[in-house]
């Protein structure tokens, strides 16, 4: 059976939830020790309150599991974790049982992540990808458009093409900086791009403020769009079109047509459109802005 989201996204969500569970466990124990020292701990009251806080985390986990896996199996497994043999000591027996239950749930969730997740078929890669879909750009998932709005003027990022190029090369660990040449098929070519845990040969076409327009159309992509034609001649299966401003719909339609043509020839092909806003988000996420 197939996952509802990509394997990489699912793993990231589950790691976050496991980490949150451990943080909750540590916080409750610190509070318990502090209250015991101050003689303010009330087992009945604190157990009820901590139980409610744990239940919030449990419901977050169940919601995530339902959004990741195709059946309810993992939800049932999570709620019924194995319990290693061990005794709970007095005093405050019932509160300590609650904390032990929390730890069982945390370990059980991490076991689901490590053992159950790989048993499913990964979500197929769509023709059109977005920056959030690229594992190599994973930090951008934490940067929403509002966080970079002050870097943009009418949707445009005032940053030279070569500076953007160097930023992308550093993010992807491309070991050399290639100067632009009319003979090249692309501006960056690398196999360092990871999508759904697998490497993809990737060709970039980059455009900056030098084209002197806020919106890039096909006419700005070389003579009659021949730069796009050359890009899709590159030996790649992921094609990234980047501009520091808005990218016109006709460019996107042209790219879609070229991807469809590659499919018709039996080749795998995907594309990513990265406008000024996404460029700013990505560079900001990696400290390049």
N, C-alpha and C positions, 0 to 999 in steps of 0.2 A: 504494500500500500504506500501511497505517496503523502509526504508531509504537506501541510497547508501553507507553510512558509519555507523559505530556503533553509538549508541545514545550518549555514553560518548565522543567520538571523536567530534561529531557534536556540542555537548554542549560546549566543550572546545573551538572549533573554533569560535563559536558565541559569547562567553564571551569575547574572545580576540578582536573581531571586535567591540563589544559594547564598551569595554574599550578604544579602539583606537579612536572611535568616540567621546567619552567624552573628551579624551585628546586633540583631534583636536579642539573641541569647546572651551575648556579652553584656549588653546594657541592663538586662533584667537581673543578672547575677551581681553586677556592680551595685544596682539599686538595693538588692536584697542585703548585701554585706553592709552597705551604708546604714540601712534602717536597723539591722541587727545591732550594729555598733551603737546606734543612738537609742536603741530600745523602742523604736517606733513601728516595727514590723507587726502587721496584723495579718496572719495567714489567710483568714477568710476573705478579708477585704482586698488584700494585694493579689491573692490568687485570682479572684474574679476580674480585677482590673487587668492583670497581665494576660489572663486568658482571652479577654476581649481584644487586646492588642495582637496576640498571636493569631487569633481568628481572622483579623484583617489581612495579615500576611498569607494565611492559608487560602483565603478567597482570591487573593492576587495570583497565587500559584495555580489554583484551579482554573482561573480565567485564562492564564497563559497556556496551560496544558491543553485546554479546549481549543485554543487558537493555533496550536502547533500540530497536534496529532489528529489523525482521521477518525479515531474512535474514543470512547470514554475509558479505555483500558488503563491508560497512564494515570488518570484521575483516581481510579480505584486503587491502583498500586501505591500511589502517593499517600492516600488516606489510610492505608493498611501496611505500613512499613514493618520490616523485620525488626525485632527487638533483641539485641544481644543480651546474654545473661548478665545480670548484675543486680545488686541490692541497693535500695534507697534507704538511707539512714535517717533516723529521727535526729533532731526535732524538725518540724515543718515538713512532714512526710508528704502531704498532698501537694504542697507548692513544688517540692523537688520532683515529684512525679510529673507535674506539668512541664517542668524544664526538661526532664528526660524525654517526654513525649515530643517536645519541640526539636530536640537534637535528633531523635529518630526520624522525624519528618525531613529535617535538613539533609541528613545522610541519604535518606531514601530518594530525595529529589536529585541529589548529585549522582546517585546510581542510575536514575532514569536518564540523566543527561549523558552519562558516559557509556551506558550499556544499551538502553532502549533506542535512543536517537539514531545510532548508526544502522539499526535494523530496518529503517524505512528508506524508501526511494526519495531522493532529493527532488525538490520542486524544479521543473525544467526552467532553463533560463529563457526569459522573454526576448523577443527581437529588440525591443527598445528597453534599455536600462537607464537607471537614474543614479546619481552619484551615491545615494544611500545603498544601492545594490552591490557596489564594488567593495569587496573585503579589504582591498588595499587602501581604500578611502574611508574606512570604518569610523574614524573620529568625526567625520562630517555629520554623522547621525545625531550628534549632540549639539549641533549648531543650527538653530532655526533662522529663517530669513531676517527676523527682527534684530538678531544679534549683529548683523553686518550691514544693516540699512544705512548707518552713518558713513560707510565707505563708498556708497553708491550715489551717483547723481543722475536722476532720471533712469535708474536701472543700469547705469554704466559704471564700470570700474576703471578709474584712470590709472592704468598700470601697463607698462610697455610689454609687448608680446614676448620679448626675450626674457624679461623678469618673470613672467608667468611660466614660461618654458623651463627656466632654471628651478622654479619652485616645484613644478610637477616632477622634474627629474630627481630632485632631492627627496620628495615624498616617495617615489617609486624606486629609489636607490639605483637610478641609471648612472653607471660609473663614468660617463663622459658627457660633455656638453657639445652638441653638434651645431655648427653655424648653419644658417639658412642657405640653401642652394636651389636655384631653379630646376636643377636636374633631379632633385630628391622627390620621392613619391609622397613623403610625409614629413612632418616637423619633428615628431618623436616616434621611434619604433622600439618597442620593448616587449619582452615576454615576462616581465615582472608583475604584471597585473593579475591579481587573484580574484576570481568570481566563484562563489559557492565552493571555495576550498581548492579550486583548480586554476592553474596558470593559463593565461590566454595571450597569444600573440596579438599585440595591440598597436594600431597606427593612429596617430593624432594629427589633426589639422588644426593649427592655432591661428587666431586672428586677434589683433589688438587695436588700440585707438588709431593706429596708422592708416586705417582705411577711411578715417574721417567721417564716420556715420554712427548713429546710435543703434541702427538696425542693420544687421548683415543679411544681404540677399544673395542669390546665386551669382549675380553679376560681380559681387565682391570676392568671389572664390576663383580668381584667375580669369583668363580670357574665356568667356562663355561657360564658366563653371568647370574649366578643365582641371582645376586643382582638386575638385571633388572626384573627377574621373580618375586622376592619378592616385588619389588616396585609396580608392577601392581596387587598384591594381596591386597594392601592397600585399605581401603574403601574411595576412592577418585574419582573425575571425571576430575581432572587436574593433570598431571604428569610432573614434571619439572626435566630435566636431566642437571646438571651443571658441568662444568669442567673449570679449569683455563687455558686450552690450546685449541687446536683444537679437535673437536669431529668428529670421522670418519663417513663416509656415512653409513657404515654397522650398526653402532649403531642407526642411524636415521631410517634405513630400519627396523631394529628389533623393534624399538619403534612403528613405523607405523603399523607393523603387529600386535602388541599387542593391539593397539588402535582399529584396524579393528576387531580383535577377540572379544573385549568387545562390540563393536557395534553389532556384530552378536549374542551376548547374550542379546541384548536389553538394554544395559547400555550406558549411556552418557560418553564420554571420549574425552579428548583433551590433547595435549602435547606441551611442550615448550623446545627447545634446547637452552641452554645458554652457549656459549663458552667463552673463555678468554676475548675477546673483549667486548661482551655484559655484562659479569660479571664486568669488569672494568667500563663500562659506567654506570651500575646501581649503583654500590658502590660510584662512583664519584658523581653521581646526588644527592645522599643523604648524602654526606660528610663522607663516610665511607672508603675512600681511601686516 
